[in-house]
Amino acid sequence: MNHSDIVAPRHYKRDDGQLECFEAFRQMYGNQAALHACMFNATKYIFRHDTKGCTHQAAITDLDKAIHYLEFAKSIYSQLEEEEL
C-alpha cells in the first residue's frame, strides 16, 4: 500500500476523481472550519497512534494521517497568506 492509498484512498473522492471529501467540506463551510477540522483530525490520529492495531505499522499509518491533515492546514494558511498580498 502506498502513501496516497493511506491518507487519500479512492473512496474519499467523487466518482470523477476530481474532488476529495475534505475539499468539498472546505468549499461548503469555509477555511476556518476546515482549519479546525484539520487540527481535530491531526490531534485524533496523534492521540491514538500507539493504541490502534498495536503494531508499528499501524502507528506509522496513523502518524502519516496526522501529517496529511497538518499539511492540508498548512496549505490553507499558505493560500490565505497569498490572498492577503
C-alpha positions as CSV (number, residue, x, y, z in Angstrom):
1,M,0.0,0.0,0.0
2,N,1.4,3.4,-0.9
3,H,1.2,6.7,1.0
4,S,-1.6,8.1,-1.1
5,D,-3.7,5.0,-0.5
6,I,-3.3,5.5,3.2
7,V,-4.1,9.3,3.5
8,A,-6.3,9.8,0.4
9,P,-7.9,6.5,-0.6
10,R,-10.0,6.4,-3.7
11,H,-13.3,6.2,-1.7
12,Y,-12.6,9.7,-0.4
13,K,-13.1,11.1,-3.9
14,R,-16.2,11.6,-6.1
15,D,-16.6,9.2,-9.0
16,D,-14.9,11.6,-11.3
17,G,-11.8,11.5,-9.1
18,Q,-11.6,15.3,-9.0
19,L,-13.0,16.4,-5.6
20,E,-11.9,14.9,-2.3
21,C,-14.4,14.9,0.5
22,F,-12.3,17.2,2.7
23,E,-12.0,19.8,-0.2
24,A,-15.8,19.7,-0.6
25,F,-16.1,20.3,3.2
26,R,-13.8,23.3,2.8
27,Q,-15.8,24.7,0.0
28,M,-19.1,24.3,1.9
29,Y,-18.0,25.5,5.3
30,G,-15.0,27.8,4.6
31,N,-11.4,27.9,5.5
32,Q,-11.8,28.5,9.3
33,A,-14.0,25.4,9.7
34,A,-11.5,23.4,7.5
35,L,-8.6,24.5,9.7
36,H,-10.4,23.4,12.8
37,A,-11.3,20.1,11.2
38,C,-7.6,19.6,10.2
39,M,-6.4,20.3,13.7
40,F,-9.0,18.0,15.2
41,N,-8.2,15.1,12.9
42,A,-4.4,15.5,13.3
43,T,-4.9,15.5,17.1
44,K,-7.1,12.4,16.9
45,Y,-4.6,10.4,14.9
46,I,-1.7,11.5,17.1
47,F,-3.6,10.7,20.3
48,R,-4.5,7.2,19.3
49,H,-1.4,6.3,17.1
50,D,0.0,3.8,19.6
51,T,-3.2,2.1,20.6
52,K,-4.9,1.2,17.4
53,G,-3.7,-2.1,15.8
54,C,-0.9,-2.5,18.3
55,T,1.7,-2.7,15.6
56,H,4.5,-0.3,14.5
57,Q,2.9,-0.1,11.0
58,A,-0.5,0.9,12.4
59,A,1.2,3.6,14.5
60,I,3.1,4.8,11.4
61,T,-0.1,4.9,9.4
62,D,-1.9,7.0,12.0
63,L,1.0,9.4,12.2
64,D,1.0,9.6,8.3
65,K,-2.6,10.6,8.5
66,A,-1.9,13.2,11.2
67,I,0.8,14.7,9.0
68,H,-1.6,14.7,6.0
69,Y,-4.0,16.9,7.9
70,L,-1.3,19.2,9.2
71,E,0.0,19.6,5.6
72,F,-3.6,20.4,4.5
73,A,-3.9,23.0,7.2
74,K,-0.5,24.4,6.2
75,S,-1.7,24.7,2.6
76,I,-4.8,26.6,3.7
77,Y,-2.7,29.0,5.7
78,S,-0.4,29.5,2.6
79,Q,-3.3,30.2,0.4
80,L,-4.7,32.7,2.8
81,E,-1.4,34.4,3.1
82,E,-1.2,34.7,-0.7
83,E,-4.7,36.2,-0.9
84,E,-3.6,38.9,1.5
85,L,-0.8,40.1,-0.7
